[in-house]
Amino acid sequence: MTGLNGLALRAVLSVRLRASGVRGTLSSQRHVSEVAMQRADPEQPAKRPRCDGSPRTPQRIGAAAANASPGSNLHTDIRTWEVEDVCSFLETSGFREKKVLDSFKENKITGSFLPFLDESRLENLGVSCLKERKKMIACIQELSQSHIELMKVFNDPIHGHIEFHPLLIRIIDTPQFQRLRYIKQLGGGYYVFPGASHNRFEHSLGVGYLAGCLVRALAEKQPELQISERDMLCVQIAGLCHDLGHGPFSHMFDGRFIPLARPDITWRHEQGSVEMFEHLVSSNELKPIMKNYGLIPEEDIEFIKEQIMGPPVTPVQDSSWPYKGRPAKKSFLYEIVANKRNGIDVDKWDYFARDCHHLGIQNNFDYKRFVKFARICEVKDTHGKKMKHICTREKERKDGDIIAPLITPLKWNNKDPGSRQEASKDKVKKQLF
Ligand SMILES: [Zn+2]
């Protein structure tokens, strides 16, 4: 794994400090770049000795936490804080507005999320006054300076500079994920189109990134949906890991090789992805790391697998809702990475753009426009049951501007006629805009 970290790091072009505005208010007065060199994650594998034998700069984690200690009752490592600890810290720091504290509780903001709260997220959490938001951010930055995690930035040819949360980096830096570097995205297509040399690795990064873009946009536009930071991380993990189970030459493995080599089995790469994800988590002992970042592995691993695979074979008892990871009120989260309902998902957004780029053909689908107009609406299905779905403007569908390239090949209208009829009603349109 250590060697593979190196591989991943070579792909990383630059590192940005999330809290680049941190001032040297601590007694150590360390320079920001010095802080950036530290690894705050105690679970990170030990660094190898340098080739020339010179010692590494000793780590100084802990000094800031001691100086900026929020109180004797709270652990100095803010990542261990539960929601109650966060609220206690806010109260002792002078943020006592009940509405805000309730919002932090409702959204289950644990200590691991604190360093990632920016102005727009705080606004969504009910901190309406700009001055208060700035004060709260400064407070959190000072407290968490010793635990600033490294957000890694990749320069992707399709999406530009894309940034990943440290937990996502831990997943990317596993042998199971790095394996995707050697699997051709378009299988044998490379032997026809010489530009089609791209691999599942970069596509998976793109899907993880787009999943984050869409879920975050929905959370910001519709705070009433109560999309938590935990939800967002899980959706991004599902985006990253949705293709882990592909075999050599991708679909050629499913469609050509397996039917000849193993006619006795039915192979689906989605099932392979779920099994490989389980193996990735267990063999790299990621459950405690997930916990550190605020996830609840028992629920969230199931949620991630369901997003990749679809509903479990045995549905939840006494319920028409087939999923276990998240309740029906968050049904739309299952439509981001692999949309089993109409096929419009971020997986396709990425491979449309990426494959066209490498094949040298034009891509007519503009995912940024789709994200801009996407809203969650309650839509009746053919049985009259209401469910929350990702919708777009009627105008977009009618004019064929943004989703025509997706719905035409997918025969979206035929696949789900109920949603089409309901989505076109004036009532839904009003809900949208
Ligand atoms: Zn894919």
Residues whose N, C-alpha, C, O or C-beta is under 5 A from the ligand:
A	BS01	ZN	D243 D347
